[in-house]
């Protein structure tokens, strides 16, 4: 995927296909490759898939917050000239998508969240890895999935490198604190954007009751479950994830 990245207007992003833009927001420890299944599937169905690289570690510490990333997303959508996008976010990316939906509803056609933070305050804060402890980080990475084998050595190594970098670790903690501060329970009932909630039944990071709370609080949402699935449904069960999302998009005429 790295080979396909474009750089334009100060943004780095992947863009595949033509049609309604589905703009994907990755999580704190997740890369663009987490969405390979989505990238392979949706351009063939008449959608444009766009994944901007979020500036998680390049913003100044004072600006490192969920709100700043939501503003960055708005700037990106404006720069590209997209009209009425569908936002798809996992984990922290879901939280950024939710906040962008609250702040800039006019740019959205629909919202898709999976394993999203934004309600559950321990979703991120309690699991930050110790620097230099590879086995601890490996266990944390495996805990993200129902099947620990999905946490390949490549994924564990990537997380290890991130948290071993002191500046990145400080920013990671700043983002986690910002996510906790931006609890969205009071905002959700006022957000009328059609929302698809796809959740792993075995999510240890944002447990199933979090999905139920999102569904209860959002006025126009549909909740779908994937069995034997952890925090990153689009990685662990890409075919089922794509099928659920595609059917929802069709049902909503998006």
Residue frames relative to the residue before (quaternion, step in Angstrom):
aa qw qx qy qz dx dy dz
X 1.0000 0.0000 0.0000 0.0000 0.00 0.00 0.00
X 0.5607 0.6253 -0.3882 0.3793 3.60 1.09 -0.71
X 0.6494 0.5489 -0.3232 0.4154 3.59 1.02 -0.83
X 0.7026 0.4878 -0.2649 0.4452 3.56 1.12 -0.64
X 0.4724 0.6974 -0.4418 0.3088 3.62 1.22 -0.17
X 0.2167 -0.7568 0.6055 0.1172 3.55 -1.08 0.84
X 0.1691 -0.7512 0.6253 0.1269 3.56 -1.20 0.54
X 0.1824 0.7760 -0.5657 0.2111 3.50 -0.69 1.15
X 0.8653 0.0594 -0.0441 0.4957 3.58 -0.91 0.92
X 0.6790 -0.4801 0.2917 0.4726 3.58 1.15 0.56
X 0.6368 0.4893 -0.3283 0.4973 3.61 1.30 0.11
X 0.1790 -0.7293 0.6469 0.1325 3.55 -1.23 0.63
X 0.1679 0.8106 -0.5341 0.1717 3.58 -0.66 1.04
X 0.3580 -0.6654 0.6034 0.2548 3.51 -1.40 0.28
X 0.0071 0.7859 -0.6182 0.0147 3.60 -1.00 0.80
X 0.0594 0.7991 -0.5910 0.0927 3.57 -0.69 1.16
X 0.8244 0.2759 -0.1915 0.4557 3.56 -1.07 0.76
X 0.3290 -0.7082 0.5876 0.2118 3.54 -1.41 0.01
X 0.5558 0.5973 -0.4510 0.3618 3.56 -1.15 0.62
X 0.7810 -0.2576 0.2231 0.5234 3.56 -1.23 -0.46
X 0.3783 -0.7459 0.4927 0.2402 3.62 -0.72 0.99
X 0.1262 -0.7153 0.6822 0.0840 3.54 -1.06 0.93
X 0.1319 -0.8072 0.5743 0.0334 3.57 -0.39 1.27
X 0.1949 -0.8227 0.5322 0.0444 3.55 -0.57 1.25
X 0.1491 -0.7823 0.6025 0.0530 3.56 -0.97 0.97
X 0.2970 -0.7833 0.5256 0.1482 3.54 -0.56 1.21
X 0.5614 -0.6244 0.4388 0.3199 3.55 -1.28 0.34
X 0.7630 -0.4053 0.2680 0.4263 3.52 -1.37 0.02
X 0.7859 0.2398 -0.1318 0.5545 3.58 0.90 -0.89
X 0.5970 0.6016 -0.3445 0.4038 3.58 1.28 0.06
X 0.3160 -0.7502 0.5502 0.1861 3.54 -1.05 0.78
X 0.7091 -0.4359 0.3350 0.4415 3.53 -1.33 0.03
X 0.6149 0.5842 -0.3446 0.4023 3.59 1.12 -0.68
X 0.4923 0.6547 -0.4332 0.3759 3.63 1.23 -0.26
X 0.7391 0.4043 -0.2061 0.4979 3.57 1.18 -0.56
X 0.2210 0.8103 -0.5168 0.1660 3.60 1.20 0.46
X 0.6463 0.5427 -0.3180 0.4321 3.59 0.97 -0.87
X 0.6531 0.5014 -0.2963 0.4841 3.57 1.04 -0.86
X 0.6535 0.5256 -0.3050 0.4512 3.58 0.98 -0.92
X 0.6758 0.4936 -0.2965 0.4602 3.59 1.01 -0.77
X 0.7325 0.4848 -0.2289 0.4196 3.58 1.02 -0.84
X 0.7836 0.4485 -0.2291 0.3638 3.56 0.54 -1.20
X 0.5921 0.5515 -0.4052 0.4255 3.67 0.97 -0.49
X 0.6384 0.5174 -0.3296 0.4649 3.62 1.14 -0.56
X 0.6893 0.4590 -0.2645 0.4942 3.59 1.27 -0.32
X 0.6443 -0.5712 0.3131 0.4007 3.58 1.24 0.31
X 0.5824 0.5410 -0.3935 0.4618 3.58 1.15 0.65
X 0.3616 -0.6758 0.5931 0.2466 3.52 -1.25 0.56
X 0.1723 -0.7791 0.5948 0.0971 3.62 -0.74 1.01
X 0.0104 -0.7995 0.5984 -0.0500 3.56 -0.78 1.07
X 0.0034 -0.7938 0.6080 -0.0137 3.58 -0.80 1.00
X 0.1669 -0.7819 0.5917 0.1031 3.61 -0.36 1.16
X 0.4205 -0.6465 0.5635 0.2962 3.57 -1.13 0.63
X 0.3043 -0.7651 0.5362 0.1860 3.60 -0.57 1.09
X 0.4357 -0.7218 0.4732 0.2553 3.61 -0.94 0.86
X 0.0125 0.8595 -0.5107 0.0165 3.57 0.84 1.02
X 0.8104 0.2668 -0.1184 0.5080 3.57 0.95 -0.84
X 0.6533 0.5299 -0.3210 0.4351 3.60 1.22 0.06
X 0.5318 0.5891 -0.4220 0.4383 3.60 1.25 -0.17
X 0.5474 -0.5600 0.4742 0.4024 3.59 -1.19 0.38
X 0.6540 -0.5470 0.3476 0.3902 3.58 -1.12 0.65
X 0.6438 0.5406 -0.3223 0.4351 3.59 1.01 -0.83
X 0.7343 0.4062 -0.2304 0.4927 3.58 1.11 -0.65
X 0.5042 0.6706 -0.4197 0.3463 3.59 1.27 -0.10
X 0.3809 0.7074 -0.5045 0.3162 3.57 -0.07 1.31
X 0.6534 -0.5064 0.3881 0.4075 3.55 -1.26 0.41
X 0.6443 0.5409 -0.3187 0.4367 3.59 0.99 -0.84
X 0.6453 0.5174 -0.3170 0.4641 3.59 0.98 -0.84
X 0.6622 0.4978 -0.3100 0.4665 3.59 1.01 -0.79
X 0.6073 0.5346 -0.3507 0.4717 3.60 1.11 -0.65
X 0.6450 0.5076 -0.3052 0.4829 3.60 1.04 -0.80
X 0.6139 0.5470 -0.3293 0.4643 3.58 1.07 -0.82
X 0.6381 0.5273 -0.3099 0.4677 3.57 1.00 -0.86
X 0.6478 0.5136 -0.3131 0.4675 3.59 0.92 -0.91
X 0.6452 0.5168 -0.3159 0.4658 3.59 0.95 -0.88
X 0.6477 0.5227 -0.3113 0.4586 3.58 1.00 -0.86
X 0.6621 0.5010 -0.3008 0.4691 3.59 0.88 -0.98
X 0.6498 0.5095 -0.3101 0.4712 3.61 0.98 -0.85
X 0.6554 0.5281 -0.3115 0.4410 3.56 0.92 -0.96
X 0.7122 0.4464 -0.2494 0.4809 3.56 0.97 -0.89
X 0.4027 -0.7457 0.4522 0.2780 3.58 1.23 -0.30
X 0.3265 0.7454 -0.5166 0.2664 3.57 1.14 0.55
X 0.1992 -0.7561 0.6112 0.1224 3.55 -1.13 0.71
X 0.8634 -0.0169 -0.0062 0.5042 3.58 -0.92 0.93
X 0.0515 0.8252 -0.5553 0.0897 3.55 0.31 1.27
X 0.3330 -0.6431 0.6282 0.2844 3.51 -1.41 0.15
X 0.2136 -0.7757 0.5819 0.1189 3.57 -0.75 1.04
X 0.0539 -0.7731 0.6319 0.0130 3.56 -1.01 0.90
X 0.0785 0.8263 -0.5507 0.0885 3.59 -0.56 1.14
X 0.1906 -0.7550 0.6195 0.0990 3.53 -1.14 0.82
X 0.8509 0.0733 -0.0746 0.5147 3.56 -1.06 0.88
X 0.8175 -0.0092 0.0379 0.5746 3.64 -0.62 -1.05
X 0.6062 0.5671 -0.3468 0.4367 3.59 1.08 -0.72
X 0.6244 0.5307 -0.3245 0.4725 3.58 1.12 -0.68
X 0.6377 0.5310 -0.3067 0.4661 3.53 1.07 -0.83
X 0.6446 0.5049 -0.3104 0.4829 3.58 0.99 -0.89
X 0.6431 0.5229 -0.3140 0.4631 3.58 1.01 -0.85
X 0.6443 0.5179 -0.3168 0.4650 3.60 0.98 -0.83
X 0.6789 0.4818 -0.2963 0.4680 3.57 0.91 -0.91
X 0.6258 0.5227 -0.3289 0.4764 3.60 1.06 -0.74
X 0.6266 0.5361 -0.3273 0.4614 3.58 1.07 -0.75
X 0.6491 0.4973 -0.3087 0.4858 3.57 1.04 -0.76
X 0.7451 0.4408 -0.2280 0.4456 3.58 0.83 -1.05
X 0.8232 0.1450 -0.0237 0.5484 3.60 0.97 -0.88
X 0.0003 0.8507 -0.5256 -0.0085 3.65 0.71 0.97
X 0.5933 0.6154 -0.3612 0.3726 3.58 1.15 -0.60
X 0.6750 0.4954 -0.3151 0.4469 3.64 1.12 -0.46
X 0.6927 0.5257 -0.2569 0.4216 3.58 1.27 -0.30
X 0.2616 -0.7017 0.6393 0.1746 3.47 -1.28 0.65
X 0.7967 -0.1060 0.1038 0.5858 3.58 0.98 -0.87
X 0.2716 -0.7449 0.5935 0.1381 3.54 -1.33 0.38
X 0.0606 -0.7718 0.6325 0.0246 3.57 -1.05 0.84
X 0.0034 -0.8018 0.5974 -0.0155 3.59 -0.77 1.03
X 0.0007 -0.7772 0.6290 -0.0180 3.54 -1.12 0.75
X 0.8331 -0.0138 -0.0370 0.5518 3.58 -0.71 1.09
X 0.2755 0.8217 -0.4627 0.1862 3.57 1.11 0.69
X 0.3469 -0.6535 0.6184 0.2648 3.53 -1.23 0.57
X 0.3821 0.7176 -0.5239 0.2541 3.57 -1.27 0.10
X 0.7665 0.2482 -0.1588 0.5707 3.57 1.25 -0.39
X 0.7664 0.3791 -0.1837 0.4849 3.51 0.81 -1.07
X 0.3355 -0.8237 0.4180 0.1852 3.56 -0.19 1.26
X 0.6800 0.4627 -0.3078 0.4783 3.59 1.16 -0.39
X 0.3584 0.7818 -0.4663 0.2072 3.54 1.31 -0.10
X 0.8114 0.2071 -0.1115 0.5351 3.56 0.96 -0.75
X 0.6847 0.5944 -0.2979 0.2984 3.50 0.79 -1.11
X 0.7372 0.4476 -0.2780 0.4231 3.59 0.90 -0.74
X 0.7161 0.4938 -0.2610 0.4186 3.57 1.15 -0.33
X 0.3950 0.7456 -0.4838 0.2325 3.60 1.07 0.37
X 0.4805 -0.7465 0.4092 0.2107 3.44 -0.70 1.30
X 0.4823 -0.6239 0.5296 0.3125 3.51 -1.24 0.51
X 0.5158 -0.6416 0.4707 0.3175 3.53 -1.03 0.82
X 0.8495 0.2439 -0.1501 0.4431 3.52 -1.12 0.72
X 0.6351 0.5082 -0.3416 0.4708 3.61 1.22 -0.01
X 0.2350 -0.8348 0.4821 0.1245 3.56 0.16 1.32
X 0.6661 0.5141 -0.3156 0.4387 3.60 0.89 -0.88
X 0.6203 0.5349 -0.3314 0.4682 3.58 1.05 -0.80
X 0.6769 0.4919 -0.2831 0.4686 3.56 0.92 -0.96
X 0.6146 0.5453 -0.3377 0.4592 3.58 1.06 -0.76
X 0.6638 0.4968 -0.3058 0.4680 3.60 0.92 -0.91
X 0.6470 0.5161 -0.3195 0.4615 3.59 0.97 -0.82
X 0.6536 0.5047 -0.3128 0.4693 3.58 0.97 -0.86
X 0.6566 0.5077 -0.3119 0.4624 3.61 0.98 -0.81
X 0.6281 0.5688 -0.3232 0.4214 3.57 1.10 -0.75
X 0.5534 0.6142 -0.3821 0.4129 3.58 1.26 -0.40
X 0.7692 0.3452 -0.1583 0.5139 3.58 1.13 -0.72
X 0.5474 -0.5669 0.4949 0.3662 3.54 -1.27 0.43
X 0.7475 0.2621 -0.1438 0.5932 3.56 1.01 -0.92
X 0.3677 -0.7731 0.4641 0.2275 3.63 -0.29 1.22
X 0.5627 0.6233 -0.3876 0.3804 3.60 1.18 -0.47
X 0.5457 0.6119 -0.4019 0.4077 3.60 1.22 -0.39
X 0.6350 0.4916 -0.3224 0.5012 3.60 1.20 -0.56
X 0.1318 -0.8287 0.5428 0.0352 3.55 0.27 1.32
X 0.6770 -0.4734 0.3654 0.4291 3.54 -1.30 0.29
X 0.6140 0.5623 -0.3413 0.4362 3.58 1.05 -0.78
X 0.6605 0.4951 -0.3012 0.4773 3.61 0.97 -0.88
X 0.6633 0.5006 -0.3073 0.4636 3.59 0.89 -0.96
X 0.6464 0.5292 -0.3197 0.4471 3.60 0.94 -0.90
X 0.6423 0.5386 -0.3189 0.4423 3.57 1.00 -0.86
X 0.6602 0.4856 -0.2979 0.4895 3.58 0.96 -0.89
X 0.6340 0.5509 -0.3225 0.4365 3.58 0.97 -0.89
X 0.6578 0.5046 -0.3033 0.4698 3.57 0.93 -0.93
X 0.6458 0.5338 -0.3200 0.4422 3.60 0.97 -0.89
X 0.7631 0.3872 -0.2280 0.4646 3.60 0.70 -1.04
X 0.5967 0.5483 -0.3733 0.4517 3.60 1.24 -0.19
X 0.6033 0.5179 -0.3437 0.4997 3.57 1.33 -0.24
X 0.4386 -0.7473 0.4274 0.2577 3.58 -0.37 1.22
X 0.6672 0.5040 -0.3101 0.4525 3.60 0.90 -0.89
X 0.6631 0.4942 -0.3063 0.4714 3.57 0.98 -0.84
X 0.6317 0.5294 -0.3381 0.4544 3.58 1.02 -0.74
X 0.6369 0.5202 -0.3230 0.4684 3.60 0.98 -0.84
X 0.6666 0.4856 -0.3015 0.4784 3.59 0.96 -0.87
X 0.6041 0.5607 -0.3464 0.4480 3.59 1.04 -0.80
X 0.6816 0.4773 -0.2819 0.4776 3.58 0.90 -0.93
X 0.6258 0.5325 -0.3337 0.4620 3.60 1.05 -0.76
X 0.6490 0.5052 -0.3156 0.4732 3.60 0.99 -0.84
X 0.6394 0.5317 -0.3261 0.4495 3.58 0.98 -0.88
X 0.6651 0.4931 -0.3045 0.4709 3.59 0.94 -0.87
X 0.6298 0.5305 -0.3275 0.4633 3.57 1.04 -0.80
X 0.6408 0.5266 -0.3219 0.4566 3.60 1.01 -0.84
X 0.6467 0.5098 -0.3200 0.4685 3.58 0.99 -0.80
X 0.6503 0.5201 -0.3142 0.4558 3.60 0.99 -0.84
X 0.7354 0.4107 -0.2258 0.4894 3.57 1.02 -0.82
X 0.1008 0.7868 -0.5957 0.1263 3.58 0.67 1.06
X 0.2642 -0.8374 0.4707 0.0863 3.57 -0.71 1.12
X 0.2809 0.8051 -0.4908 0.1790 3.60 1.24 0.21
X 0.7164 0.4442 -0.2646 0.4684 3.61 0.94 -0.84
X 0.6511 0.5358 -0.3117 0.4379 3.59 1.18 -0.50
X 0.6105 0.6368 -0.3532 0.3115 3.56 0.95 -0.94
X 0.6680 0.5125 -0.3429 0.4166 3.67 0.82 -0.79
X 0.6752 0.4760 -0.2966 0.4791 3.61 1.22 -0.39
X 0.6257 0.5551 -0.3277 0.4393 3.60 1.27 -0.14
X 0.1216 -0.8589 0.4975 0.0098 3.57 -0.25 1.32
X 0.3707 0.7219 -0.4997 0.3029 3.60 1.24 0.27
X 0.4999 -0.6437 0.4750 0.3320 3.64 -0.85 0.88
X 0.0669 -0.8346 0.5455 -0.0376 3.58 -0.70 1.13
X 0.1968 -0.7472 0.6284 0.0900 3.52 -1.01 0.99
X 0.1083 -0.7883 0.6050 0.0284 3.58 -0.71 1.12
X 0.0123 -0.7889 0.6135 -0.0338 3.59 -0.59 1.18
X 0.0222 0.8507 -0.5163 0.0961 3.57 -0.47 1.19
X 0.4317 -0.6640 0.5474 0.2704 3.54 -1.14 0.71
X 0.4668 -0.6984 0.4723 0.2668 3.57 -0.84 0.99
X 0.7498 0.3559 -0.1875 0.5253 3.57 1.23 -0.47
X 0.2543 0.7867 -0.5163 0.2234 3.57 1.15 0.67
X 0.2224 -0.7946 0.5549 0.1055 3.59 -0.63 1.15
X 0.6463 0.5415 -0.3176 0.4339 3.58 1.18 -0.49
X 0.7514 0.0255 -0.0074 0.6593 3.56 0.96 -0.97
X 0.2692 -0.8350 0.4541 0.1553 3.60 0.16 1.30
X 0.7372 -0.4615 0.2745 0.4102 3.60 -1.25 0.44
X 0.6222 0.5529 -0.3619 0.4197 3.63 0.99 -0.67
X 0.5647 0.5792 -0.3861 0.4434 3.59 1.21 -0.45
X 0.6407 0.5127 -0.3143 0.4774 3.58 0.99 -0.85
X 0.6470 0.5206 -0.3167 0.4583 3.57 0.98 -0.84
X 0.6384 0.5155 -0.3206 0.4731 3.59 1.06 -0.75
X 0.6228 0.5233 -0.3411 0.4710 3.60 0.98 -0.80
X 0.6775 0.5053 -0.2869 0.4509 3.56 0.89 -0.98
X 0.6651 0.5044 -0.2957 0.4645 3.58 1.03 -0.80
X 0.7382 0.4487 -0.2305 0.4480 3.59 0.94 -0.91
X 0.6721 0.4737 -0.3074 0.4790 3.60 1.07 -0.63
X 0.4773 -0.7222 0.4226 0.2684 3.63 -0.74 1.03
X 0.8131 0.1690 -0.0624 0.5535 3.63 1.01 -0.73
X 0.3541 0.7511 -0.4772 0.2875 3.57 0.48 1.22
X 0.1720 -0.7279 0.6507 0.1311 3.52 -1.37 0.43
X 0.1964 -0.7947 0.5684 0.0828 3.57 -0.85 1.01
X 0.0416 -0.7881 0.6139 -0.0187 3.56 -0.91 1.03
X 0.2540 -0.7813 0.5583 0.1158 3.56 -1.00 0.91
X 0.1345 -0.7359 0.6528 0.1189 3.54 -1.24 0.58
X 0.3572 -0.7656 0.5048 0.1773 3.55 -0.69 1.16
X 0.8194 0.1672 -0.1647 0.5230 3.57 -1.25 0.59
X 0.5381 0.6094 -0.3637 0.4548 3.53 0.99 0.96
X 0.3134 -0.7714 0.5323 0.1533 3.55 -0.97 0.92
X 0.8635 -0.2162 0.1643 0.4249 3.52 -1.18 -0.82
X 0.7678 0.2922 -0.1562 0.5483 3.62 1.17 -0.47
X 0.1746 -0.8509 0.4891 0.0789 3.55 0.46 1.30
X 0.6666 0.5231 -0.3148 0.4276 3.59 0.97 -0.85
X 0.6609 0.4635 -0.3114 0.5014 3.62 1.24 -0.31
X 0.7349 0.4614 -0.2388 0.4360 3.55 0.88 -1.02
X 0.7913 0.0754 -0.0268 0.6062 3.59 1.09 -0.75
X 0.0707 -0.8671 0.4902 0.0530 3.60 0.66 1.09
X 0.6658 0.5136 -0.3221 0.4349 3.61 0.92 -0.84
X 0.6737 0.4790 -0.2975 0.4776 3.58 0.93 -0.90
X 0.6130 0.5510 -0.3352 0.4564 3.57 1.04 -0.81
X 0.6830 0.4933 -0.2843 0.4575 3.59 0.84 -1.01
X 0.6495 0.5285 -0.3138 0.4476 3.56 0.98 -0.87
X 0.6495 0.5058 -0.3128 0.4738 3.60 0.95 -0.90
X 0.6917 0.4846 -0.2863 0.4525 3.57 0.82 -1.02
X 0.6555 0.5174 -0.3223 0.4459 3.61 0.91 -0.87
X 0.6551 0.5069 -0.3112 0.4659 3.59 0.95 -0.87
X 0.6400 0.5189 -0.3247 0.4645 3.58 1.02 -0.79
X 0.6495 0.5167 -0.3136 0.4614 3.59 0.94 -0.88
X 0.6506 0.5057 -0.3075 0.4759 3.56 1.04 -0.80
X 0.6429 0.5403 -0.3080 0.4471 3.56 0.97 -0.92
X 0.7312 0.4085 -0.2136 0.5029 3.56 1.09 -0.82
X 0.4056 -0.7316 0.4506 0.3117 3.60 1.32 -0.01
X 0.3710 0.7164 -0.5003 0.3143 3.58 0.99 0.87
